[in-house]
Amino acid sequence: MSATHAQDTSLIEALSVLWPHAEVGRGPRHSAAGGLDYLVLPGGRQTAVPRSPAAVSARAVGHSSAASGPRATALRLGLSGALRLGLGSVARDRIHVTGSAAGSLAELLGSLLGEEVRLAVSTGTARVNRKPVVEVFGADGRTRGFVKLGLSTVAWDDVRAEAEALRQVAGLVEHGIVVPTLLRYGTWRGMPYLLMTGVPQARWHRRRDRHRPPVREMRALTDAFAQPAEAPADTGWLDGVRGRLLGLADPAWRDTALDCLTALVRATARRPVPLSAWHGDWTPWNMARSRGRLSLWDWERFATGVPAGLDALHHVVNTSDAGTPEAVRRSLRRAEPVWRAVVGRSPDAEVASGLYLAAMAARYLPLAEGEGGRFIAGRAQVFLAAWWDWSRTR
């Protein structure tokens, strides 16, 4: 077992929750007769797939994340082929689930879908909103859907928000954007869960395609949810930003952010901005193209009534160096042509940068003060400093 796997216990913890009346253990020699044997995939994303039946394990391994690079994709496809040939021993790291399946998430999903199911589980990389994502397979190895489970306070809010968002964006397929279909939203053992369909993804993702902003689709989403232009100070969106900043516990962060907000209101007092919706985290790892159409997932940050074009800025910033306030500002300047291509009717991209930095500060700073805040605190400070730099020029 690698040192990384030994330190990260998220898969053990997640599987222990999914099978509350079973014992969960890890190690290449832990497997015993009966129970469920899981293979832990190599790499840092913490994914466990059922070892059998082979049709399920091979398909689960072959489903490569859109965030994976060519090397990781090739590694997974090679392992998938080995599993199809019955060479399960190529994956040495194992987790075994032994005991009763009564009351498990698998039992619930089987009753909802009307068949016995197998689950592949990923907890991803360590981050503030980490939550298990469960891929659900039928006995034939085909995917029946995906489940997100709210294990923490942050994840609880995300699952609930994404369920509501999927109801609102269902019609985007008519605009060339493929989104998951909401199948079921409910609670299980006191935790919210979201069952939804998957979306088409190509196995190989060209780096150029993944990092190029999808202007056509961003413009389609903007047009679909367009609202009349307003001065930001008159919008419910800015009221929400102000409320989150006022709730900060750190007085230095709170005072700095509110000073920046004052400068933003002053700079936009006589500048109505077009309003629309945004995905909220439109990045290469949340989208993929397949057969000429764009699939887009992870909708928990979706919101309406926001300044138009923020997705364009967010995409460019997140595909650039954003490790310092200066780098964030440079990325935003590079994003101006993309923003104009999406919004079209408003030329003031510099004001849009200030609106985007306000949105990010209001997102990251409260998260940095909450559960798991250490994972986002550095980024919160960088974006607050970038917003402060922007405000000093107003």
C-alpha positions as CSV (number, residue, x, y, z in Angstrom):
1,M,0.0,0.0,0.0
2,S,1.4,3.4,-0.9
3,A,2.1,6.1,1.7
4,T,-0.5,8.3,0.1
5,H,-3.2,5.6,0.4
6,A,-2.2,4.9,4.0
7,Q,-2.7,8.5,4.9
8,D,-6.0,9.1,3.1
9,T,-8.7,7.1,4.8
10,S,-11.6,8.7,2.9
11,L,-12.5,5.6,1.0
12,I,-12.6,3.5,4.1
13,E,-14.8,6.1,5.8
14,A,-17.1,6.4,2.8
15,L,-17.6,2.6,2.4
16,S,-18.2,2.3,6.1
17,V,-21.0,4.8,5.7
18,L,-22.5,3.1,2.6
19,W,-22.5,-0.3,4.4
20,P,-23.3,0.7,8.0
21,H,-23.6,-2.9,9.3
22,A,-20.5,-4.3,7.6
23,E,-16.8,-4.4,8.4
24,V,-14.5,-2.5,6.1
25,G,-10.8,-3.3,5.9
26,R,-7.9,-2.4,3.5
27,G,-4.9,-4.3,2.3
28,P,-3.9,-6.7,-0.5
29,R,-4.4,-9.8,1.8
30,H,-7.5,-8.7,3.5
31,S,-9.9,-10.4,1.1
32,A,-11.9,-13.3,2.5
33,A,-14.7,-15.6,1.3
34,G,-17.9,-13.7,0.8
35,G,-18.5,-10.0,1.0
36,L,-17.4,-7.4,-1.5
37,D,-13.9,-7.1,-2.8
38,Y,-12.9,-3.6,-4.1
39,L,-9.9,-2.6,-6.2
40,V,-8.3,0.8,-5.3
41,L,-7.3,2.5,-8.5
42,P,-3.8,4.0,-8.8
43,G,-3.4,7.7,-8.7
44,G,-4.5,10.4,-6.1
45,R,-8.2,10.6,-6.8
46,Q,-9.2,7.9,-4.3
47,T,-11.5,5.6,-6.4
48,A,-12.6,2.0,-5.5
49,V,-14.3,-0.3,-8.0
50,P,-15.9,-3.7,-7.4
51,R,-13.6,-6.6,-8.4
52,S,-16.5,-8.6,-9.7
53,P,-18.3,-9.2,-11.9
54,A,-15.6,-8.5,-14.5
55,A,-18.1,-6.5,-16.7
56,V,-18.7,-4.1,-13.9
57,S,-15.0,-3.7,-12.8
58,A,-13.7,-3.3,-16.3
59,R,-16.3,-0.6,-17.2
60,A,-15.9,1.2,-13.9
61,V,-12.1,1.4,-14.4
62,G,-12.5,2.5,-18.0
63,H,-14.6,5.5,-17.1
64,S,-11.8,8.1,-17.0
65,S,-12.5,11.5,-15.4
66,A,-12.4,14.5,-17.8
67,A,-9.8,15.9,-15.5
68,S,-7.4,13.0,-16.2
69,G,-4.4,13.6,-18.4
70,P,-3.4,11.2,-21.2
71,R,-1.1,9.1,-18.9
72,A,-3.8,8.5,-16.3
73,T,-6.4,7.7,-19.0
74,A,-4.0,5.2,-20.7
75,L,-3.3,3.6,-17.3
76,R,-7.0,3.1,-16.5
77,L,-7.8,1.8,-20.0
78,G,-4.9,-0.7,-19.6
79,L,-6.2,-1.9,-16.3
80,S,-9.7,-2.1,-17.7
81,G,-8.5,-4.4,-20.4
82,A,-6.6,-6.6,-17.9
83,L,-9.8,-6.9,-15.8
84,R,-11.8,-8.0,-18.8
85,L,-9.2,-10.8,-19.2
86,G,-9.7,-11.9,-15.6
87,L,-6.3,-10.5,-14.5
88,G,-7.6,-8.9,-11.3
89,S,-4.3,-9.4,-9.5
90,V,-2.8,-6.4,-11.4
91,A,-4.5,-4.1,-8.8
92,R,-2.8,-4.9,-5.5
93,D,-4.5,-2.4,-3.3
94,R,-7.8,-3.8,-2.0
95,I,-10.7,-2.9,0.3
96,H,-13.0,-5.6,1.5
97,V,-16.6,-5.2,2.8
98,T,-17.7,-8.1,5.0
99,G,-21.1,-8.4,6.7
100,S,-24.7,-7.6,6.2
101,A,-25.9,-5.5,3.3
102,A,-29.1,-4.7,5.2
103,G,-29.7,-0.9,5.4
104,S,-26.9,-0.2,2.9
105,L,-27.1,2.4,0.2
106,A,-26.8,-0.5,-2.3
107,E,-30.0,-2.0,-0.9
108,L,-31.8,1.4,-1.2
109,L,-30.7,1.9,-4.8
110,G,-31.5,-1.7,-5.7
111,S,-35.1,-1.1,-4.5
112,L,-35.4,2.2,-6.4
113,L,-34.0,0.7,-9.6
114,G,-35.6,-2.6,-9.4
115,E,-32.5,-4.8,-9.7
116,E,-29.4,-5.8,-7.8
117,V,-26.7,-3.2,-8.2
118,R,-22.9,-2.8,-7.7
119,L,-21.3,0.5,-6.6
120,A,-18.0,2.1,-7.5
121,V,-17.0,4.9,-5.1
122,S,-14.8,7.9,-5.5
123,T,-14.0,10.5,-2.9
124,G,-11.7,12.5,-5.2
125,T,-8.9,14.6,-3.9
126,A,-8.9,16.3,-0.5
127,R,-10.8,19.6,-0.6
128,V,-13.3,21.6,1.4
129,N,-16.4,20.1,-0.3
130,R,-15.2,16.6,-0.6
131,K,-18.1,14.0,-0.8
132,P,-18.4,10.5,-2.1
133,V,-19.6,10.1,-5.7
134,V,-21.1,6.7,-6.3
135,E,-21.4,5.2,-9.8
136,V,-24.3,2.6,-9.9
137,F,-24.0,-0.5,-12.2
138,G,-26.5,-3.1,-13.1
139,A,-25.5,-6.8,-13.3
140,D,-24.7,-6.3,-17.1
141,G,-22.0,-3.8,-16.2
142,R,-23.9,-0.8,-17.6
143,T,-24.2,2.4,-15.6
144,R,-27.6,3.0,-14.1
145,G,-26.7,6.4,-12.6
146,F,-24.6,8.4,-10.2
147,V,-25.2,9.3,-6.6
148,K,-23.9,12.1,-4.5
149,L,-24.1,11.9,-0.7
150,G,-24.0,14.7,1.8
151,L,-21.6,13.5,4.5
152,S,-20.6,17.0,5.8
153,T,-22.3,20.3,6.3
154,V,-20.7,21.7,3.2
155,A,-21.5,18.6,1.1
156,W,-25.1,18.6,2.5
157,D,-25.7,22.1,1.1
158,D,-24.0,21.2,-2.2
159,V,-26.2,18.1,-2.8
160,R,-29.4,20.0,-2.0
161,A,-28.3,22.9,-4.3
162,E,-27.5,20.6,-7.2
163,A,-30.8,18.8,-7.0
164,E,-32.6,22.1,-7.3
165,A,-30.2,23.3,-10.1
166,L,-30.8,20.1,-12.2
167,R,-34.5,20.9,-12.2
168,Q,-33.9,24.4,-13.5
169,V,-31.4,23.5,-16.2
170,A,-33.1,20.4,-17.7
171,G,-34.1,22.4,-20.7
172,L,-30.5,23.3,-21.7
173,V,-30.4,20.2,-23.9
174,E,-32.4,22.3,-26.4
175,H,-29.5,24.8,-26.4
176,G,-26.8,22.2,-27.1
177,I,-25.7,21.5,-23.5
178,V,-26.2,18.0,-22.1
179,V,-26.8,17.9,-18.3
180,P,-27.5,15.0,-15.9
181,T,-31.2,14.2,-15.4
182,L,-32.4,14.2,-11.9
183,L,-33.8,10.7,-11.0
184,R,-34.3,11.0,-7.3
185,Y,-33.6,13.3,-4.4
186,G,-34.2,12.2,-0.9
187,T,-32.6,11.4,2.5
188,W,-30.9,8.2,3.6
189,R,-29.9,7.7,7.2
190,G,-30.4,11.4,7.8
191,M,-28.2,12.5,4.8
192,P,-29.4,14.0,1.6
193,Y,-28.6,12.0,-1.6
194,L,-29.0,12.8,-5.2
195,L,-29.4,10.1,-7.9
196,M,-28.9,11.3,-11.4
197,T,-28.0,10.0,-14.9
198,G,-24.5,10.2,-16.3
199,V,-23.7,12.3,-19.4
200,P,-21.8,11.3,-22.5
201,Q,-18.0,11.6,-22.4
202,A,-15.3,10.6,-24.9
203,R,-12.6,8.4,-23.5
204,W,-9.8,10.7,-24.7
205,H,-9.9,14.4,-24.1
206,R,-7.6,16.7,-26.1
207,R,-5.9,19.1,-23.8
208,R,-6.5,21.9,-26.3
209,D,-10.3,21.2,-26.3
210,R,-10.5,21.0,-22.5
211,H,-8.8,24.3,-21.9
212,R,-10.5,26.3,-24.7
213,P,-13.5,28.2,-23.2
214,P,-16.7,26.9,-24.8
215,V,-17.9,30.3,-25.8
216,R,-20.9,29.0,-27.9
217,E,-22.4,27.0,-25.0
218,M,-21.6,29.7,-22.4
219,R,-23.5,32.2,-24.6
220,A,-26.4,29.7,-25.0
221,L,-26.7,29.4,-21.2
222,T,-26.5,33.2,-20.9
223,D,-29.2,33.7,-23.4
224,A,-31.5,31.1,-21.9
225,F,-31.6,32.8,-18.5
226,A,-31.2,36.4,-19.6
227,Q,-32.8,39.1,-17.4
228,P,-33.0,42.9,-17.8
229,A,-29.8,44.9,-16.9
230,E,-29.6,46.5,-13.5
231,A,-27.0,48.3,-11.4
232,P,-25.4,45.7,-9.2
233,A,-26.4,47.5,-6.0
234,D,-30.0,47.0,-6.9
235,T,-29.8,43.2,-7.4
236,G,-30.5,40.4,-5.0
237,W,-27.2,38.9,-6.1
238,L,-25.2,41.7,-4.5
239,D,-27.4,41.5,-1.3
240,G,-26.3,37.9,-1.1
241,V,-22.7,38.8,-1.5
242,R,-22.9,41.4,1.2
243,G,-24.7,39.0,3.6
244,R,-22.0,36.3,3.2
245,L,-19.2,38.9,3.8
246,L,-21.0,40.4,6.8
247,G,-21.1,36.9,8.3
248,L,-17.3,36.5,8.3
249,A,-15.8,35.9,11.8
250,D,-12.3,37.2,11.0
251,P,-12.5,41.0,11.4
252,A,-9.6,41.7,9.1
253,W,-11.1,39.6,6.2
254,R,-14.6,41.1,6.9
255,D,-13.4,44.7,6.9
256,T,-11.2,44.3,3.9
257,A,-14.0,42.6,1.9
258,L,-16.6,45.2,2.8
259,D,-14.2,48.0,1.8
260,C,-13.8,46.3,-1.6
261,L,-17.6,45.9,-1.8
262,T,-18.0,49.7,-1.2
263,A,-15.6,50.4,-4.0
264,L,-17.5,48.0,-6.3
265,V,-20.8,49.6,-5.6
266,R,-19.3,53.1,-6.2
267,A,-17.7,51.9,-9.5
268,T,-21.0,50.4,-10.8
269,A,-23.5,52.9,-9.4
270,R,-24.4,54.2,-12.9
271,R,-23.5,51.1,-14.9
272,P,-26.3,48.7,-15.3
273,V,-25.0,45.2,-16.1
274,P,-26.7,42.4,-18.0
275,L,-28.0,39.7,-15.7
276,S,-28.3,36.0,-16.4
277,A,-27.3,32.7,-14.8
278,W,-24.0,30.9,-14.3
279,H,-22.9,27.3,-13.8
280,G,-20.6,28.6,-11.1
281,D,-17.7,26.2,-11.6
282,W,-17.5,25.8,-15.4
283,T,-14.0,24.4,-15.7
284,P,-12.3,21.7,-17.9
285,W,-12.8,19.0,-15.2
286,N,-16.6,19.6,-15.1
287,M,-17.2,19.2,-18.9
288,A,-16.4,17.0,-21.9
289,R,-17.3,16.8,-25.5
290,S,-18.8,13.8,-27.2
291,R,-20.0,13.5,-30.7
292,G,-20.0,17.3,-31.1
293,R,-22.0,18.1,-28.0
294,L,-20.9,19.5,-24.7
295,S,-21.7,17.6,-21.5
296,L,-21.6,19.7,-18.3
297,W,-22.0,18.4,-14.7
298,D,-21.5,19.4,-11.1
299,W,-24.2,22.1,-10.9
300,E,-24.2,22.8,-7.2
301,R,-22.9,26.4,-7.7
302,F,-25.6,27.3,-10.3
303,A,-27.4,30.6,-9.7
304,T,-29.7,32.9,-11.6
305,G,-29.9,36.7,-11.4
306,V,-26.1,37.1,-11.4
307,P,-23.9,39.4,-13.7
308,A,-23.7,37.8,-17.1
309,G,-20.4,36.3,-18.3
310,L,-18.9,35.2,-14.9
311,D,-18.5,31.6,-16.2
312,A,-16.2,32.9,-19.0
313,L,-13.9,34.6,-16.4
314,H,-14.0,31.6,-14.1
315,H,-12.9,29.2,-16.8
316,V,-10.0,31.3,-17.9
317,V,-8.8,31.9,-14.4
318,N,-8.9,28.2,-13.6
319,T,-7.0,27.2,-16.6
320,S,-4.3,29.8,-15.8
321,D,-1.8,30.4,-13.0
322,A,-3.9,31.8,-10.2
323,G,-1.4,31.3,-7.3
324,T,-0.9,35.0,-6.6
325,P,-3.1,38.1,-6.7
326,E,-1.1,39.4,-9.6
327,A,-1.6,36.2,-11.5
328,V,-5.3,36.3,-10.9
329,R,-5.5,39.9,-12.3
330,R,-3.5,38.9,-15.3
331,S,-5.8,36.0,-16.0
332,L,-8.8,38.2,-15.8
333,R,-7.3,40.6,-18.3
334,R,-6.6,37.7,-20.7
335,A,-10.2,36.7,-20.2
336,E,-11.7,39.9,-21.4
337,P,-12.1,38.9,-25.1
338,V,-13.8,35.7,-24.0
339,W,-16.2,37.6,-21.7
340,R,-17.1,40.0,-24.5
341,A,-17.8,37.1,-26.8
342,V,-20.2,35.6,-24.3
343,V,-21.9,38.8,-23.1
344,G,-21.7,40.8,-26.3
345,R,-23.7,43.9,-25.5
346,S,-21.6,45.4,-22.6
347,P,-17.9,46.4,-23.2
348,D,-16.9,47.0,-19.6
349,A,-14.9,43.8,-18.9
350,E,-12.9,45.5,-16.1
351,V,-16.0,46.1,-14.1
352,A,-16.9,42.4,-14.7
353,S,-13.6,41.5,-13.2
354,G,-14.6,43.3,-10.0
355,L,-17.9,41.5,-9.9
356,Y,-16.3,38.2,-10.4
357,L,-13.8,38.8,-7.6
358,A,-16.6,39.7,-5.3
359,A,-18.4,36.5,-6.2
360,M,-15.2,34.4,-5.4
361,A,-14.5,36.3,-2.2
362,A,-18.1,35.7,-1.0
363,R,-17.6,32.0,-1.8
364,Y,-14.1,31.2,-0.6
365,L,-13.9,33.3,2.6
366,P,-16.9,31.7,4.4
367,L,-15.7,28.2,3.3
368,A,-12.2,29.0,4.7
369,E,-13.8,29.7,8.1
370,G,-15.9,26.5,8.1
371,E,-15.3,22.7,8.2
372,G,-12.2,21.7,6.2
373,G,-11.4,25.4,5.7
374,R,-7.7,24.7,5.6
375,F,-8.1,23.3,2.0
376,I,-9.4,26.6,0.7
377,A,-7.9,29.3,3.0
378,G,-4.9,30.0,0.8
379,R,-7.0,30.5,-2.3
380,A,-9.4,32.7,-0.3
381,Q,-6.6,35.0,0.7
382,V,-5.3,35.3,-2.9
383,F,-8.7,36.2,-4.3
384,L,-9.4,38.7,-1.5
385,A,-6.0,40.4,-2.2
386,A,-6.7,40.4,-5.9
387,W,-10.1,42.1,-5.2
388,W,-8.4,44.6,-2.9
389,D,-5.9,45.5,-5.7
390,W,-8.8,45.9,-8.1
391,S,-10.7,48.2,-5.7
392,R,-7.7,50.5,-5.2
393,T,-8.0,51.6,-8.9
394,R,-11.7,52.5,-8.6
